[in-house]
Amino acid sequence: MSSDIEFSEDPEGDPPEAIAGSKEVGALAHLYRAEVYRSTIWRQRLDQTTNWAVITTGIGLSVSFSSASASPFPIVLVGALCIMFLMLEARRYRFFYVWRFRARVLEIAFYVPMLRGQGARIPLDRGTALSDDYEKPQYRISSLRAIGRRLRRNYGWIFAIQGAAYFAKIAIHPTDVLTWDEYVRRAHLGPIPGLIAIICGLLFHVGWISLAWKTWLDERGDKTKMEDFLRSRSDVNRRPKAHPLGEIKQD
């Protein structure tokens, strides 16, 4: 794309006509490949942290149920470790969404018109969702929403398994609990009384379920289709009803 193209002196005037030379088309094709590659790499990094959480959970459960005298503390320790993995994965998810956003905009603004038979057209205006993102990169999703999505996809199930294992350890292993006092006694974690440990565990599970539920409701209540991808759909698509973009399921 030539760098000496100047806009009209009239700030309210129409932007220049679109250009679509072989050099521009080739450059955008390579750019799209680069953005897809980067999003794929960050997607693999998401899988790595999930694998770490699953492996450490399995180790914690094996240690806690290895003998009748084993403590349930390894399950609690693994839960704290999985919280760290969740925070790390949410951060990686925000980076992944940057590259995913760019690749998605290129698909909508560049490849969709070609697939519709309209040819390759690169609109020149005073700012698009993609050009602004390259000039001033920014996250496309908030930390809380990223955490909520990872909870609903992966970590919610991991935490649920850990909670069920902790309950099973103090309730039925090695023998069934017959009284509430015995249940509280088995829940002791070193100097931490069993009742406090149980209350903290319940608060933790209520907390992550509430966060996952709230972020899910926020996304459903978002009136802007694909809000995480496009702040203004008109920047990249002049025919919003011509494609089922809003029907694509987000990760």
N, C-alpha and C positions, 0 to 999 in steps of 0.2 A: 504494500500500500504506500503510495507516494507520500512523503512527509511534507511536500511543499503545497499541499492542498489547503486552501484558505476558505473559511466560511464567509458567508455574506456579511456585510457590515451591519445589516439589519438584524438585531438580536431576536426579533420576533418572526423573521422570515423563515421560509422553508429550508430544511437542510439540503445539501447537495444531493445529486442523484447517486444511486448505489453504483459501485464498481465491482467487477468480477473478472479480473484477468487471470491468466494461467498462474502467474506468480502468487497472487493473493490466494487462489484456491489451493495451490500446493502448500503454501505456508500454513493455512488453516488446517489442512489435513494432517500435517506434521504436529501442529499444536494440539489437535484433538487426540492423536495417538499418545502424546506426552502426558496429557491430563488423565487419560484412561489408565495409563501405566502407573502414574503416581497414586491414583485412587485405588488401584489394585494392590499396590505395595502397602498402603495404609490399611486396607481391608485385611490383609494377612497379619498385620500387627495386632489388629483387634482379635483375631483368632488366637494369637499367641497368649494374650492375657487371659482369655477365657480358658484356654487349656491349662494354664498355671493354676487357676482357681479350681478347676475340676480335679487336677492331680493332688493339690494340697488338701482338698476336701476328702478325697479318698484316703490319703495318708492319715489325716486326723481321725476319721471314723475307724480305721484299722487299729490305731493305737488305743482309742478309747474302749473298743470292744474286744481287745486282745485278751483280757483277763477279767476276773470278777472284781479284783481290787483296783483296776485301772480307773483313773479319774476322768470325768467328763470335760476337764479343762482343755485338752487338745482340741475339742470341737469348738470351744469358745475362742481359742487362740487362732484357729483356722478361719473362723468367721471374721475376726479382726483383720487377718491377712487378706481375705477376700474383699473387704471394704477398700483396702489400699489398691487392690487390683481393679476394683470398680472405678475408683477415681482416676487411675491411670488410663483405663480403657475409655472412659468418658472424654478425657483430654485427647486421646488419639482419635476418637470418633469426631471431635470437632475439627481436627485437621483433615480427616478423611472427607468431611462434608465440604471443605473448601474446594478440593479437587473434583469432587462429585458435582458440585454446583457448576463449575466451569465446563466440565464435559457435557453436562445436561443442557446448558445454554447453547453450546455449540451445536448440539443435536437439534435443538428447537429452531435456532435462528439460521443455521446454515444447511443442515442436511434435510430437514423437513421440507423446506421449499423445493429442493432438488427432487425429493421423492414425490412431491405433488406435481412435478412437471413444470415448475416455475423457473427452473434454472438456478444457478448459484449467484446470489446477490448479497453483497456486503454493504449494508446501509451505512452511510456516513451521517452521523448526527452529532449532537453536542454532549453525548454521554449515554452509554448503554449499561445494562447490568454487568456485562462482561468487561467492557473497557474500564469502567469505574473500579471493578474488582481487581484488575491488574494494576491500575494506578495506585489504589489504596486498598490493599488486601484486608479482609476482615472475616471474622468467624460468621458462618451462616446459621448457627444454632447456638443457643445459650447452654451454659454448663448444666443447669437443672434439667433442661429438656433432654440433653445428651445422657445424663445419669438415668432419667426416667426411661428412656428408650432401652438402654442396656439392661436395666432392671427387668423390664417387661420381656425382653428377648432372651436373656441368659441368666442374669444374676438373681432374679427373683426365684427361679427354680432352684438355684444352688442354695440360697438362704433358706428356702422352704425345706429342703432336704436336711440341712444342718439343724434346723429347729426340730424337725421330726426325730432326728437321730439323738439330739440332746434329751428330748422328752423320753424316748425309748430307753436311753441309758439310765436315767434316774428312776424310771417307772417300772421297767420290766427286766432289767439286766443287773445282776444275774438271776434275781427272783422278783416276782411281782411285789409292788408296794401295797401294803394293807392299810396304812394310816397316813394322814396328812403330815404328821410329825416326821415320820420316816421319809416321806417324799422330800420335805424341806431339808432334812439332814443329808440326804444323798446329793442334794443340789449345792452343798457347800463347795466353794472354790477357794481353798486355802484360808486366808483370813476373812474372806468375804462371806457373810452369812447366806445361807441358802435362800431365804426369803428375798433378800436384796438381789441376789443373782437371778431369781425367777422374774422379779419385777423388771429388772434391766433388760432381760431377754425379751419379755413381752413388749416393752416400750420400743426396743429396736425393731422388732418385726412389725409392729403397728406403724412405726415411722417409715420404713421402706415401702410398705404397702400403700400408705397415704401418699408418699411422693410419686410412686408409679401411677397411682390413680389420678392425682392432680395433674400431672403432666399429660396424661392421656386425655383428660377432659379439656385441657388448654388447647391441645392440638385439634380435637374435634370441634371446639368452639371457634377456631380460627376461621374467619370468613374469607380470607384470601387463599385461593387455591395455590398449593405448592408454595406457601409463604416462605419456607426455608430456602427454596431455590430462587424465587423471583420476587423482588419487592414490587416490581411493576411489570406485569405481563406484557403491557403494551411496548416495552422496550425491545422485546425480542419476538413478539408475535402479534401481527396485526389482525389475525383471524382467530380469536380465542375459542370460537365454537367449532372450529374445523378439526380439532384433534382431541383425543380423550386423555389429555395430560392429567386432568384432575382425578382420573380413575386409577392412576398408577399407584400401587401400594408402596409406601415408604418403608425403609428399614428402621 
